[in-house]
Amino acid sequence: MKQQLLGLADRLAQIKVVLCDLDHTLLDADRQVPPDTDGLLDRWLSAGYGFVIATGREPRRARNLSPVLDQCPLICYNGTWIEHLGDVKYTRPMSRDLTRSAIECLRRTNPNTWIGLEIDDRLYAPKPLGRWGDAIATDPTTIHAEAFKVFCPKSHLSSNEADRVRTSVPPGTCLWISDDYDVVQFEDAVWADKSVGAAWLLDQWNLNLSRCMALGDETNDLTMVSRSGIGIAMSNSNPELLAAADLCAPNHDAQGVKRVLSAVLELQPQAPV
């Protein structure tokens, strides 16, 4: 990593903040913070750098991962929720109309599918299900609220049904379908973007994305990686992200984030002003 970063020395000299995805990027295969990462992050922060988690996860599932990460700002719901030290700074849920349109799209496709709504860091769904065991049992069709995301398990839809969803995305929403996460998910087409949430946070610090190094592995990291001063894709990333990134780092199991941060600290022991 050190040699690759040397090739971007001019941009590296401007880097003040890291924007880092969680799953398949910072976290290991067991979705835990790898050993020794806390110590490295402590060195990183002590050197004057910033570290921001940028994830599609719900806030409640992005907290309490490690003592050092608890000190760092969280960008959740793919950019539409920002909090720091338990204080919510920014929210941009879908409007009630967009929320209703997303629910109706899934209902039309499969009237019997399980639908979940994330509202103010709480999950509402017909019943708890699998990894969504914290769901508050509610009929989604009776809720009239602004949701951060509306989703169903991909495994609940046939391939033809999934195709029908793809061709009937309500205007104003964006669709993410993932086999890895077993999800068909609607979010706001404008605000559900990690780079948009990051730009808002950076503006509070009188910084911009050119002062950032971004690390990710999935489609929802694409704009964050491509718009940052240095964009890094993990080696397990999809082809689109690999093509957009400036550099490729070892995957999450090889502690690629740790290697990147260690190389930066070796080349630039103190953050620029």
C-alpha positions as CSV (number, residue, x, y, z in Angstrom):
1,M,0.0,0.0,0.0
2,K,2.8,2.4,0.8
3,Q,4.1,2.3,-2.8
4,Q,0.6,2.8,-4.2
5,L,0.0,5.8,-2.0
6,L,3.3,7.3,-2.9
7,G,2.0,7.5,-6.5
8,L,-0.7,9.8,-5.1
9,A,1.6,11.9,-2.9
10,D,0.0,15.3,-3.9
11,R,-3.5,14.1,-3.0
12,L,-2.3,12.3,0.1
13,A,-0.8,15.5,1.4
14,Q,-4.4,16.9,1.6
15,I,-6.0,14.0,3.3
16,K,-7.5,14.8,6.7
17,V,-10.4,12.4,7.1
18,V,-11.2,8.7,6.3
19,L,-14.7,7.7,5.3
20,C,-15.0,3.9,5.9
21,D,-17.7,1.4,5.1
22,L,-18.3,-1.4,7.7
23,D,-19.4,-4.7,6.2
24,H,-16.9,-6.4,4.0
25,T,-14.6,-3.4,4.4
26,L,-13.6,-2.6,8.0
27,L,-15.3,-5.6,9.7
28,D,-14.0,-9.1,9.3
29,A,-16.0,-12.2,8.0
30,D,-17.6,-12.5,11.5
31,R,-18.7,-8.8,11.2
32,Q,-16.4,-7.9,14.1
33,V,-13.7,-5.2,14.4
34,P,-10.4,-7.1,13.7
35,P,-7.8,-7.5,16.4
36,D,-5.5,-4.6,17.0
37,T,-7.6,-2.3,14.9
38,D,-8.7,-0.2,17.9
39,G,-5.0,0.5,18.7
40,L,-4.4,1.6,15.2
41,L,-7.5,3.8,15.1
42,D,-6.4,5.4,18.4
43,R,-3.0,6.2,16.8
44,W,-4.9,7.6,13.8
45,L,-7.0,9.9,15.8
46,S,-4.1,11.0,18.0
47,A,-2.2,12.0,14.8
48,G,-5.0,14.6,14.1
49,Y,-6.9,12.6,11.5
50,G,-10.6,12.1,11.4
51,F,-12.4,8.7,11.0
52,V,-16.0,8.5,10.0
53,I,-18.1,5.3,9.6
54,A,-20.3,5.4,6.5
55,T,-22.6,2.5,6.3
56,G,-26.0,1.3,5.0
57,R,-26.6,-0.1,8.5
58,E,-29.2,1.2,10.9
59,P,-27.7,3.4,13.6
60,R,-28.5,0.8,16.3
61,R,-26.4,-1.8,14.4
62,A,-23.5,0.6,13.8
63,R,-23.0,1.6,17.5
64,N,-20.9,-0.2,20.1
65,L,-18.6,-2.0,17.8
66,S,-15.5,-0.9,19.6
67,P,-14.4,1.7,22.2
68,V,-12.5,3.8,19.7
69,L,-15.2,3.6,17.0
70,D,-17.7,4.9,19.6
71,Q,-15.8,8.2,19.5
72,C,-16.3,8.6,15.7
73,P,-19.2,10.1,13.8
74,L,-21.6,7.6,12.2
75,I,-23.2,8.1,8.7
76,C,-26.0,5.5,8.6
77,Y,-28.8,4.5,6.3
78,N,-26.5,5.2,3.3
79,G,-26.1,8.9,4.2
80,T,-29.5,9.9,5.5
81,W,-28.7,9.7,9.2
82,I,-25.7,11.3,10.9
83,E,-24.9,11.1,14.6
84,H,-21.9,11.6,16.9
85,L,-21.6,10.5,20.5
86,G,-25.3,9.7,20.6
87,D,-26.4,13.1,19.3
88,V,-28.3,12.9,16.0
89,K,-27.1,15.8,13.8
90,Y,-28.8,15.2,10.5
91,T,-31.7,13.1,9.0
92,R,-33.2,12.9,5.5
93,P,-35.8,10.1,5.4
94,M,-38.1,9.5,2.4
95,S,-41.3,11.6,2.3
96,R,-44.5,9.9,3.4
97,D,-45.6,9.7,-0.3
98,L,-42.3,8.0,-1.3
99,T,-42.6,5.6,1.6
100,R,-46.1,4.7,0.6
101,S,-45.1,4.3,-3.1
102,A,-42.4,1.8,-2.1
103,I,-44.7,-0.2,0.1
104,E,-47.3,-0.4,-2.7
105,C,-44.7,-1.4,-5.2
106,L,-43.7,-4.4,-3.1
107,R,-47.4,-5.2,-2.3
108,R,-48.4,-5.2,-5.9
109,T,-45.5,-7.5,-6.8
110,N,-46.2,-10.0,-4.0
111,P,-49.1,-9.3,-1.6
112,N,-47.8,-11.8,0.9
113,T,-44.2,-10.7,1.2
114,W,-42.8,-9.5,4.6
115,I,-42.1,-5.8,4.4
116,G,-39.9,-3.9,6.8
117,L,-39.9,-0.1,7.4
118,E,-37.0,1.7,9.1
119,I,-38.4,4.7,10.9
120,D,-36.3,6.7,13.4
121,D,-34.0,3.8,14.1
122,R,-36.8,1.4,14.7
123,L,-37.9,-1.5,12.5
124,Y,-41.6,-2.0,11.9
125,A,-42.7,-5.2,10.1
126,P,-45.5,-7.8,10.3
127,K,-43.4,-9.9,12.7
128,P,-39.8,-10.5,13.7
129,L,-38.0,-12.5,11.1
130,G,-34.4,-14.0,11.0
131,R,-31.8,-11.2,11.4
132,W,-34.6,-8.7,11.7
133,G,-35.6,-10.1,15.1
134,D,-35.9,-6.7,16.6
135,A,-38.9,-5.8,14.5
136,I,-41.9,-4.1,16.1
137,A,-45.0,-6.1,14.9
138,T,-47.1,-3.8,12.8
139,D,-49.0,-3.9,9.5
140,P,-46.8,-1.7,7.2
141,T,-49.9,-0.7,5.2
142,T,-51.3,1.1,8.3
143,I,-48.2,3.2,8.9
144,H,-48.2,6.8,7.5
145,A,-44.7,8.0,8.3
146,E,-41.3,9.0,6.7
147,A,-39.1,5.8,6.4
148,F,-35.4,5.8,5.9
149,K,-35.8,2.5,3.9
150,V,-38.6,0.1,2.9
151,F,-37.5,-3.4,2.1
152,C,-38.3,-7.1,1.9
153,P,-36.1,-10.3,1.8
154,K,-35.1,-11.0,-1.8
155,S,-35.7,-14.7,-1.0
156,H,-39.4,-13.9,-0.7
157,L,-39.6,-12.9,-4.3
158,S,-39.4,-15.1,-7.4
159,S,-36.9,-14.1,-10.1
160,N,-39.9,-12.8,-12.2
161,E,-41.2,-10.8,-9.2
162,A,-37.7,-9.3,-8.6
163,D,-37.6,-8.3,-12.3
164,R,-41.1,-6.7,-11.9
165,V,-39.8,-4.6,-9.0
166,R,-36.8,-3.5,-11.1
167,T,-39.1,-2.2,-13.8
168,S,-41.5,-0.5,-11.5
169,V,-39.3,1.6,-9.2
170,P,-41.4,4.5,-7.9
171,P,-40.0,7.9,-9.1
172,G,-38.0,9.6,-6.4
173,T,-36.8,6.3,-4.9
174,C,-33.7,4.2,-5.7
175,L,-33.6,0.4,-5.5
176,W,-30.9,-1.9,-4.2
177,I,-31.2,-5.6,-4.7
178,S,-28.6,-7.9,-3.0
179,D,-28.2,-11.6,-2.9
180,D,-25.4,-11.3,-0.2
181,Y,-27.7,-9.4,2.1
182,D,-31.0,-11.1,0.9
183,V,-32.7,-7.7,0.5
184,V,-34.8,-5.7,-2.0
185,Q,-34.6,-2.2,-0.6
186,F,-36.0,1.2,-1.5
187,E,-34.4,4.5,-0.3
188,D,-34.6,8.2,-1.3
189,A,-33.1,8.7,-4.8
190,V,-31.5,12.0,-3.8
191,W,-30.4,11.8,-0.2
192,A,-29.6,8.1,0.2
193,D,-26.0,8.6,-0.9
194,K,-23.0,8.3,1.4
195,S,-21.2,11.1,-0.4
196,V,-24.1,13.5,0.2
197,G,-24.2,12.8,3.9
198,A,-20.4,13.0,4.1
199,A,-20.4,16.3,2.3
200,W,-22.9,17.7,4.9
201,L,-20.8,16.5,7.8
202,L,-17.5,17.8,6.3
203,D,-19.1,21.2,5.7
204,Q,-19.6,21.5,9.5
205,W,-15.8,21.1,9.8
206,N,-15.0,23.5,6.9
207,L,-13.7,20.6,4.8
208,N,-14.8,18.9,1.6
209,L,-14.5,15.5,0.0
210,S,-11.2,16.3,-1.6
211,R,-9.7,16.2,1.9
212,C,-11.0,12.6,2.4
213,M,-9.9,9.1,1.7
214,A,-12.8,6.7,1.2
215,L,-12.8,2.9,1.5
216,G,-15.6,0.6,0.5
217,D,-16.6,-2.5,-1.4
218,E,-20.2,-2.2,-2.7
219,T,-22.3,-0.3,-5.1
220,N,-23.6,2.0,-2.3
221,D,-20.0,3.1,-1.8
222,L,-19.5,4.2,-5.5
223,T,-20.1,7.9,-5.3
224,M,-18.2,8.2,-2.0
225,V,-15.2,6.5,-3.4
226,S,-15.2,8.2,-6.7
227,R,-15.8,11.7,-5.4
228,S,-13.2,11.6,-2.5
229,G,-9.6,12.9,-2.8
230,I,-8.4,9.3,-2.7
231,G,-10.9,6.4,-3.3
232,I,-10.0,2.9,-2.3
233,A,-11.8,-0.3,-3.2
234,M,-11.3,-3.5,-1.3
235,S,-10.1,-6.4,-3.4
236,N,-13.5,-8.1,-2.8
237,S,-15.4,-5.2,-4.4
238,N,-17.6,-5.4,-7.3
239,P,-16.1,-4.6,-10.8
240,E,-17.8,-1.2,-11.0
241,L,-16.3,0.0,-7.8
242,L,-12.9,-1.4,-8.6
243,A,-12.9,0.5,-11.9
244,A,-13.9,3.8,-10.2
245,A,-11.3,3.6,-7.4
246,D,-7.8,5.1,-7.4
247,L,-6.4,2.1,-5.5
248,C,-7.2,-1.4,-4.5
249,A,-6.6,-2.6,-0.9
250,P,-6.5,-6.2,0.4
251,N,-9.9,-7.5,1.4
252,H,-11.5,-7.3,4.9
253,D,-10.2,-10.7,6.0
254,A,-6.6,-9.5,5.2
255,Q,-7.3,-6.3,7.3
256,G,-7.0,-4.1,4.3
257,V,-8.2,-1.0,6.2
258,K,-5.5,-1.5,8.8
259,R,-2.9,-1.8,6.1
260,V,-4.0,1.4,4.4
261,L,-4.1,3.5,7.6
262,S,-0.7,2.1,8.7
263,A,0.8,3.1,5.4
264,V,-0.6,6.6,5.6
265,L,0.8,7.0,9.1
266,E,4.2,5.8,8.0
267,L,4.2,8.3,5.1
268,Q,2.5,11.1,6.9
269,P,2.7,10.8,10.7
270,Q,0.6,13.9,11.4
271,A,-2.5,15.0,9.7
272,P,-2.3,18.2,7.6
273,V,-3.9,21.3,8.9
